[in-house]
Amino acid sequence: MEYFIRPDDEILNKLTQATTNTLTKRSAEEINWIIRYPWLINGLLPDRAAQKFFFASVIPAFAYYLIKVFKNDELIGVLLMQHSNTRFTVPYYWFENGTEDVMAKVILLHASKARASFINIYNQKIVNSMLKLRPYYFYSKKRIRKYLVADSMVDIVGNNLELMDGNGDCAFI
């Protein structure tokens, strides 16, 4: 594994490639913006913005983990993971076919170290790999989020539509 503070060109290429068939396509500029300007920041007490708005902008634990995953010195995956208090979210990812078990292990290890009680990920292959690992430290509860898409939209996006970051807000919670 290799950690990054800011995405390099390879990370940006892989993540933009991975979002090609999603409703929330992300360009390199958008991915950089999401990482550079998080909606949440670390802080132990509420700030002035919290007094004005219904939502919190400061929480005790917040971090992005931007990781390249290697096997035999070959890049097999890229993960952008977000830790917010007890929630662990994986809004963007790219991985080679057949490496979902490795990605599941990397995500579970990070979520465990972060003492997360909830993991939010929308990739069914990774979810299935996680369920096979039977992580005893996470209570597994299946949640299904149904989406409604107009026929005209299906004509535009096709049948291979994937909701990588849920409905687009996964990167912002």
C-alpha positions in Angstrom: 0.0 0.0 0.0 1.0 3.6 -0.5 -0.8 6.6 1.1 -1.2 10.0 -0.6 -2.3 13.4 0.7 -3.2 14.6 -2.8 -4.0 12.3 -5.8 -1.3 11.9 -8.4 -2.1 11.6 -12.2 -2.4 7.8 -11.9 -5.0 8.0 -9.1 -7.0 10.6 -10.9 -7.0 8.6 -14.1 -8.1 5.4 -12.4 -10.9 7.2 -10.4 -12.2 9.2 -13.4 -12.1 5.9 -15.4 -14.1 4.1 -12.6 -16.8 6.8 -12.5 -17.4 6.7 -16.3 -20.5 4.6 -16.0 -22.0 6.3 -13.0 -24.6 9.0 -12.6 -22.1 11.0 -10.7 -19.2 11.0 -13.1 -16.2 12.7 -11.5 -13.5 14.6 -13.4 -10.0 15.0 -12.1 -10.9 18.6 -11.0 -13.9 17.4 -9.0 -12.0 14.6 -7.2 -9.2 17.2 -6.3 -11.9 19.6 -5.1 -13.6 17.0 -2.9 -10.3 16.1 -1.2 -9.0 19.7 -1.0 -12.2 21.2 0.5 -13.9 18.6 2.8 -17.3 19.5 4.2 -16.1 18.4 7.7 -13.0 19.3 9.6 -11.4 18.0 12.9 -12.4 19.9 16.0 -13.4 19.1 19.5 -16.0 21.9 19.9 -18.7 23.4 17.6 -17.6 26.4 15.6 -19.5 29.6 14.5 -20.9 27.8 11.4 -22.5 25.1 13.6 -24.4 27.9 15.4 -25.9 29.1 12.0 -26.6 25.8 10.3 -28.5 22.7 11.2 -25.6 20.4 10.3 -22.2 20.1 11.9 -19.0 21.2 10.1 -16.7 20.3 12.9 -16.4 16.7 14.3 -13.9 15.1 16.6 -12.6 12.6 14.0 -12.4 13.2 10.3 -9.9 12.0 7.7 -9.5 11.0 4.1 -7.4 8.0 3.3 -6.2 7.9 -0.3 -4.5 4.7 -1.0 -2.9 2.8 -3.9 -3.0 -1.0 -3.4 -0.3 -3.2 -4.9 0.2 -6.9 -5.5 3.6 -8.0 -6.6 4.5 -4.4 -7.3 1.6 -4.0 -9.7 -1.2 -1.5 -9.0 -4.4 -3.5 -8.4 -6.6 -0.8 -6.8 -7.1 2.8 -5.7 -9.3 3.6 -2.7 -10.6 7.0 -1.4 -11.9 6.3 2.0 -13.4 8.7 4.5 -13.5 8.4 8.3 -16.1 10.6 10.0 -16.4 9.8 13.8 -17.8 6.2 13.8 -18.7 6.1 10.0 -16.3 4.8 7.4 -17.3 5.5 3.8 -15.7 4.5 0.5 -17.1 7.0 -2.1 -14.6 6.3 -4.9 -12.6 3.2 -5.8 -11.0 1.5 -8.8 -9.8 -2.1 -8.7 -8.8 -4.8 -11.1 -11.3 -7.6 -11.7 -10.7 -10.5 -9.3 -9.1 -8.3 -6.6 -12.3 -7.4 -4.6 -11.2 -9.7 -1.8 -8.0 -7.7 -1.3 -9.9 -4.4 -1.4 -12.4 -5.7 1.1 -9.6 -6.7 3.5 -7.9 -3.3 3.1 -11.2 -1.4 3.8 -12.0 -3.6 6.8 -8.5 -3.2 8.3 -8.8 0.6 8.0 -12.3 0.7 9.4 -11.3 -1.5 12.3 -8.2 0.7 13.1 -10.5 3.8 12.9 -12.9 2.1 15.3 -15.7 2.6 12.9 -19.1 1.1 13.7 -20.6 1.6 10.2 -19.2 1.1 6.7 -20.9 2.6 3.7 -19.9 1.2 0.3 -22.0 0.6 -2.8 -19.8 -1.9 -4.8 -21.6 -5.2 -4.6 -18.5 -7.2 -5.3 -16.6 -5.7 -2.4 -19.7 -6.1 -0.1 -19.9 -9.8 -1.0 -16.2 -10.2 -0.3 -16.7 -8.5 3.1 -19.6 -10.8 4.0 -17.4 -13.8 3.2 -14.8 -12.6 5.6 -17.4 -12.4 8.4 -15.9 -9.5 10.3 -16.9 -10.2 13.9 -16.2 -6.6 15.0 -18.8 -5.2 12.7 -22.5 -6.0 13.1 -23.7 -6.7 9.6 -27.1 -5.3 8.7 -28.2 -5.4 5.1 -29.5 -2.0 3.8 -31.0 -1.6 0.4 -31.4 1.8 -1.1 -33.8 1.8 -4.1 -33.5 4.4 -6.8 -36.0 5.4 -9.4 -34.8 6.3 -12.9 -36.9 7.5 -15.7 -37.0 5.4 -19.0 -35.5 8.4 -20.8 -32.6 8.4 -18.4 -32.0 4.6 -18.9 -31.8 5.4 -22.7 -29.0 7.8 -21.9 -27.0 5.9 -19.3 -27.7 2.3 -20.4 -28.2 -0.8 -18.4 -24.6 -0.9 -16.9 -25.3 2.0 -14.5 -23.5 1.9 -11.2 -24.1 4.2 -8.2 -20.5 4.4 -7.0 -21.0 7.0 -4.3 -24.6 6.4 -3.7 -26.7 9.3 -4.7 -23.6 11.6 -4.8 -23.6 12.6 -1.2 -21.4 9.8 0.0 -18.3 11.9 -0.4 -19.8 14.7 1.7 -20.8 12.9 4.9 
